[in-house]
């Protein structure tokens, strides 16, 4: 058909940890999926494979992006860019582990790095015999040494010690690189995998154990443009979780303006936090605040505090809660945490029906497919008429489901919105602003809760897969 059905597989140190939905019939897929992976402390490599799903036979591998831990850690704000897909040759995919012992003894001058290459196991077979002829190549401080070649095995045992002189002024980012290769008498040697270790780590703590062999990291080098590129955002965050008592002073500081409301409103920790939080981090801050205050049983007072502050700053009621402020983001996150089961109960039956029926819906004349039938071609007016009927039917079912779900709406959400309505009435009491009390609630409930879930059900766990283009267009028109 001239297109693909792409999906992505995420691997950490060669272990599959996530798979995206398939985007059907597209060469420019958008996934918009986000994963939070709890990684082992010693992880080395993250790889994303792009594959084409086939209903018959094996899925085709389109290409991959591979990032080492060092590449990700080097960007404090994370990697966020287009990365060229590298070709994937099944014969070049690495596997196996290497057993090493690394240390820099404190005695002696100059100091010497001792690299004891003990053995490797489960290496990839590169020869017709189903084995390899492995040797190890170690590079450090501008010098390279190699072990002997062990013939015809995937489980070599070298038991060799290679030594490197380490100058005292060696830069902190210097690394020791260990590569394993398959020796060939004719042609190029075949790559079997690699590991890297920062010298600073070895200086402070001798390193010993089995280490997963990893592929070469991807670069921004273009591979002829034939495989395309993947837009990827990766951020590595190391959270150190302490026992609960350590957090009490912080929680007390954050909850103080709510538990003791007599303070000057601009001098509280929450007010300062709101002031210094930039747009790009508001989502993270709002998510954490909502979780902290839910844990304290104070989520509704938190939202009341933040929305009241925003109301005080708002002069035009038409702009109320339209920005991505900390108040708006906090209410949005609160609804996602508290209201997700409710959202599923209300929307899932209709969304499932839209996915199953796959009806053609289009209102834009420039996008209409006026296909011919036995009775002649369908007119633009006919397509528009049938599309309107379908949309009204789906929308009617959604609205009826929402209106009839009042008793199922979580109590916390109802209390929060009741309080919000009261604050809006206090701020805009005149008769000309009578509608604002409703707009303020519907702005959250519909624009930030129901409509986004209708538009992209996968992101709200309403469906396991993204919509195909036809269903996606129906959902977009319904959300609008």
Buried (B, 14 or more C-beta within 10 A) or exposed (E): EEEBBBBBBBBBBBEEBBBBBBBBBBEEBEBEBEEEEEEEEEBBBBBBBBBBEEEEEEBBBBBBBBBBBBBBEEEEEBBEEEBBBBEBEEEBBBBBBBBBBBBBEEEEEEBBBBBBBBBBBEBBBBBEEEBBBBBBBBBBBEEEBBBEBBEEBBEBEBEBEBBBEBEEEBEEEBBBEBBBBBBEEEEEBBBBBBBBBBBBEBBEEEBEEEBBBBBBBBEEEEBEEEBBBBEBEBEBEEEEEEEEEEEEEEBEBBBBBBEEEEEEEEEBBBBEBBEEBEEEEBBEBBBEBBBBBBEBEBBBBBBBBBBBBBBEEBEEBEEBBEBEBBBBBBBBBBBBBBBBEBBBEBBBEBBEEBBEEEBBBBBEEEEBEEEEEEEEEBEEEEBBEBBEEBBEEBBEBBEEBBEEBEEEBBEBBEBBBEBBBEBBBEBBEEEEBEEBBEBBBEBBBBBBBBBBBBBBBBBBEBBEBBBBEBBBBBBBBBBE
